[in-house]
Amino acid sequence: MKNFVSDFVKFAGVDDLKIDLFEGQFSVPKGMSYNSYVILDEKIAVMDTVDRNFGKEWLSNLDGVLAGAEPDFLVVQHMEMDHSSNIGAFMERYPKAKIVSSKMAFSMMKNMFGTDFSDRQVVVSDGSKIELGKHVLNFVAAPNVHWPEVMFTYESTEKILFSADGFGKFGAVSLEDEGLENWAEEARRYYFGIVGKFGANVQAVLKKAAGLEIAKICPLHGPVLHSDLEKYLQYYDTWSKYEAEEDGVFVAYTSIYGNTKAAAEKLAEILKNKGCKNVVLKDLARNDIFDCVATAFRYKKLILASTTYNGGVFPKMREFIEHLAERNFQKRTVGFVENGSWAPLAARVMAKSFEPLKEIEIAEPAVTIKIAVNPEVLEKLENFAGLFL
């Protein structure tokens, strides 16, 4: 079972296999999971609800896990709607249950449901504890990972970290391949798409987690992480420090009639021939933009090749750079290839976009193409590639 937790901690989440865009923008061809967990003890705690479209399925899952028992608590770690939409349905179904969350989360509930369940509130903050019997819930404030009200919960008996959106990934659990070998691919795209701006906040909560003995991580999206946890923690440490995972070159291009594409392909070929171990080439107009964002953060060096368009850069290239800047892209070597029939300006415009970003080394000079690749351009590409070795 991919999301088996333990004999006393049960998975009660759901899979969305029909969704096409998560949060209205992220392509999820393998669907999405909305995770919920139940801790069975003298007192019973349900950890988070699910998306509004799956309320009946989720309540049915809870019935199966509870087997006639009544939950004592609903713990709300994150108020984003894909996790909080069924709070009202839960509170109506279980009128004796109390709701546990941060003070800010209760304010959000008031806005969302017209009530903050004031007569049933248990307000917790960093360091708060709730004893269920043998199991003890220890609350860890995790503001802006990735909303300001977020709490993590550490269950200290079984050493389980309930990590809200942290350590999540795209993809339905039921469609996961066996094992976690490919976890990083969609977890990286998820992290830099959704959490990437908040690296300092992730670092802060990782420092708190460093003092905990963690046996399993239960995120609100994706599989339960149950082995080799140091690997996942290291990914998050690297990502939140904006460091490159690998030494390599990502060549991202936009092209109208194929000439800039030809230059980018030739540059990638030259880099490989010169011994670059990792060279990745992507067309920004035809590849998933958030996969391209994740790839830019994965490697140490970035080359952007763009047609000059309306005195600037091609729209897809502009969008890509804006996504990088929004997520605090930094600590990279960046170079530019521009094309323009009469007034090439793309390199200058792209370089200006990177000026506000931290620790960006610009590889100069940029390569300028006037329409087509010719012997002079090939020589420039050869010299330019040497800047990335």
N, C-alpha and C positions, 0 to 999 in steps of 0.2 A: 504494500500500500504506500503510495507516494507521499501521502500526508498523514500517515500514522504518527502519533505523537507519543503516547504512553498508555498504560492501563488506566490511568486516572485523568489523563488529559486527552480529550477527543476532538477530532476535526468535525466541524459542522458547516463548512463553507459550501459555496456553489460555484459552478462554472458558467460563463456566458460564452456560448459557441456561435452566437449570431452577430455579435458586435463587430463593426468594421473599423470604427475609429474610437479609441479610448480617449476620453476627455476632449472629444471632438476634433482631434488632430493626429494622434499617434496610430499608425496602421498596426493592427493586431490580427494578422492572418491566422494565428493559432488561438484566437479568443483571449479570454481574460478570466482570472479567478478572483473571487471575493471571499476572503477567508474569515472564518469565525471559529472559535474554539470554546470548549466547555471544560472547566476544571471541576471534577467530582470529588467532594469531600464532605465533612460534616455540614459545611455550607458550600453552596454551589455557585460558581461564578461563570457567566457567559462573557466571552471576550469579543466585543464588537458585533455589529449587525452587518448587513450586506446591501447591495444595490436595490433600489426600489422595485425593479422589475422581477425580483426573485424572492419577495417576501414570503409567499406561500411555500415555496420550496424550502427556504431556510427554516421557517417555523416547523415544517414537517421533519427536517433534519434534526432540529432540537428535540422534537417529540421522541424521535428514535433514540437519541443519546440519553435523554433524561429518563425515559422509561417510566413515566408517571410521577417522577420527582418534581418539586417546584424549585426553580432557581432563586437564590437569595440576592444576587447582584448581577447587573449588567455593567460591565466595564467598557467605557467608551474612550478609546485612546486617541481617536482622530475623527473630526467632524466633517470631513469631506463626504459628499453625498453618496459616493459609492460604498461607504461604510456606515453611514449614520441614518440612512433613509428609513430604516425599519425600527428605529428607537420607539416611536409612538406605538407601532403594532405590538412590539414586545411588552411595553408597559401596560398596554390594555390586556394582553393575553395573561400576563403574570402580575396581578394587582398588588401582590405582597412584596415584589422585588424592589430593591433600591437601585439607584443608578449612580455609578461611580465615575467621576471625571474631574477635569481641571475646572477652575473657576471660569476661565475664558470659554471653555466648551459649553458650559451651561448658558452663558450669554448667547452663544450661537444657537443653542436649542430654542431659546426664546424667540429668536428671529425666524427660525425654521418651522417650528411647530406651534408657535403662539403660546407656549408654556415652557418653563425651565424645570418643571417637575419639582418645585420647591419643597413640597412635603415629603419627597422621597430621595432627596439629594444626599450624596456623600462626596464632599469636595476634597480632593487630594492634591498634593503638590509634591515637589521633589523631596524624597525621603519619607513620605507617608507609607504606612503599612496597613494591610488588612489580613488578619489570620482567618483562614477557612477551616482550620483543623490542623492537619499535618502540613498542608500547603500554606505558604505565606506569600502574599503579593506585596512587592516592594516597588514603589512608583518612582520613575526616573523622568524628570522633565526633559523634553527634547524639542524645545521651541524651534520653529522654522525648519523642521525636518518632516515635511516641508511647509506645514501651516504652523501658526504661532501657538496654537493650543495643544499641540501634540504631547502625549505622554507615552513612554515605553513602560512595560511592566516586567519585572524580574521575579520569577517564582523561584524562591531560594531552596526549596526542598529538592525538586527535580532539576534545578539549575537551568530553567528554560527562560529565554528572553523573548517576550512578545514585543516585536519591534515596529509596530504600526507599519507605515509605508517603507521603512528602512529594510534593506536586503530583499526588497520585492523585485519582481520581474514581470514582463509581459508573457502572456500565454496561459491557456487553461490547464489546470493541473491534470485533467484526464487525458490531455494530449501530450503530456510530457514524455520524452523518451526516458527509458529506464536509466537510472543514475543521474548524476548532476554534472557530467563532464562538460556540457555545453551551457551551463548556467550563466557564465559571464557574458555570452553574446547578447542575450536579451536583457539581462540585468544591467549591463553597461548602457544600452540604449535607453532603458527605463531611467536609470540614475541621471544621466546627463540630459535627458529630455525633461525630467520632472524635478529632480532634486539638485541638479548641477550648480545652480546659482548659490546654493547655501553651504558651500564647503566649510566655512568657519563654524557653522552650527553643527555640521556632521562631526567635525573634529572635536568639538566640545563634548558631544555625547559619546564619542568613541573613548575619550579620556575617562569618562564615568564608567563605561563598559569594561575598560581595562582592569578595573578593580573587582570585577565579578568573575566567578568561575561559571562559564557557560557551557552547557552540554548540548543544547539545541536552540535554534533560532526559529521562531514562528512568525513570519511576516504576514501582512494582510493581502499580499499578492504572491502567487507562485508557491513552490514547494517548501516544505519544512526542511531546514538545513540541519543535518543530524550527524555529520562527520566532517573531519578536516576543516573545522570552523576557522582555524587560523588563516586559511586561504581566503575565505570570504571577508574576514575582518581586514586582511591585507589589501584586498581590492578596494574596500571602502576607504581605507587610509590613503592609498595612492590616489584614488579619484578625488577625494575631498581636499587633498593637498595640491591638486591640479598638476601632479607629476605624470610623466609619460610612463606607460606600462612597458613599452618596448622601444628600442632604437629602430626607427624606420621612417619612411617618407610616404606621406599621403598626398597624391596628386589629384586635386579636385578641379574639374573644368566645366565650362559652359561653352557651347559652340552653336552657331546658327547654320552655316553651310559646310561645316566639317573641317575647316582649316585649323581652327584652334584645337579641335579634337585631335587632328593629325599631329600637331605640335606636342600636345600632352602625351599622346601615345609614344611618340619618338623620345620624349624626355624620360618617360618611364623605362623605355627600353635601354637608353643610355645609362640610367642609374643602375639597372640590374647588371648590365655588362661591366660596370665599374665596381661591382661587388656589394652593392647595397642588399642586405639580407631581406628586408621587408619593404617592398614597394607596392602600394595599393593605388589603383587608378579608378576613379568614379566620375560619372557624368551626373552633375547635380540636378539636371532636369529629369533624369530617368531613374535615378536611384532614390530610395527613401531618404528624405532630408535629415531625419533624426538618426538614421544609421550613419549618414555622413558626418553628422555632429559627433557621434560617439567615436567614429574612426579618427577624427581629428584629435580628440582627446587621448586616444589610445597610443598614438605615435609621437615621436619627439619633433618631427619636422613636417612642415606643411607647405605645399606649393599650390598656388591658386592661378589658374589660367582662364582668362576671361576676354570675351569680345568687348570692345568699347561700344556702349549702347546709350544713345541720347546724351552723349557727353559724360557718361559715367560707366557703370558696369552692368552686365546683363542681369535682369531682375532676379533670377535664381541664385546668382552669385551674391547679390546684395542681401537677399534673404538669408543665405547661409552664413555670411559674415555677421549679420545681426543676431542670429541664433548663438554664434560663438561668443560674441561680446556680451549678450544677455547672461550667459553662463560663466562669465569671468575667465574666458580663455586666457592662458598665460603660460610662461615658462617654456616657450617654443621658439624654434627658428622658422621663419616664414619667408617665402619668396614668391615673386609674381612674374607671370607671363601675360603680356597683353597683345591684343590684335586690334587693328584699326585700319580701315581702307585709306583714310586721309589724315586723321588726327587721333592717333592712339593716346588715350588718356586713362585707360582702366587701371594700370599699375599705380599711377599717382593717387587715384581715388581710393583704391584698395588699401594702399599704404596709410593714407590718412585715417581710414577706419580703424586701423590697429594702433594708432598713436595713444589713445587713452588706456590701452591694456598694459598689464604689468609684465615685465621681464620678457618682452618680445624682441628677438634679434632679427632684424630685416637683412636678408641676403641680397647684396647689391653687386653689380647693377641688375635691374630687371631685364627680361628679354622682351624685345619689341618685334612684332611681326606686322608687316603691312600686306595684308590679305593672305599670302600663301607662304608655306615653308620653302625656302630656297637654300643653296649652299651656305650663304652668309648666316642665315638663321640657324642652320645645323651646327655651325661652328660656335655660335652663341650658346646654344643648348648644351653642347659639350662642355664649355667653360662653366656655364651655370650649374651643371650637375656636380662639378667639382666642389662647389660650395656646400654640398649636402653629404659629403662622404665622411 
